[in-house]
Amino acid sequence: MFKKILSKIFKKNTESFSPLLTGEEKPPIVPENWVGEPLPENQGWAWSNPDNRGDCVRIYAADEPFVVVTKDSMIIGGDGKPTGERLDD
């Protein structure tokens, strides 16, 4: 399921996500002014709004890479609506 979501978001083969997981490449859905940084323990990469760190796109390295999008620290589901869960740093 996550591979399908990643393919839709990034429009490329999910086997070649290495540049996205290391910050070498910024996903097209991330605004130009957002700041990238590695996730702890080489888990992947995060892109955050410099004006509101609660707005973030995180790309996690796993057997099947997955993406978590937040708005004001609230996780946004696949339907574009908040799930009611928070992602706090």
MOLIN-V175073 format. One record per helix or strand of 3 or more residues. SS is the DSSP state (H for helix, E for strand). FROM is the first residue (numbers start at 0). TO is the last residue. Records with the same first field share a line. If there is no record, write none. Layout:
BEGIN
SS: FROM-TO + FROM-TO
END
This chain:
BEGIN
H: 1-9 + 13-15 + 17-20 + 39-41
E: 34-37 + 43-48 + 51-59 + 65-70 + 73-75 + 81-85
END
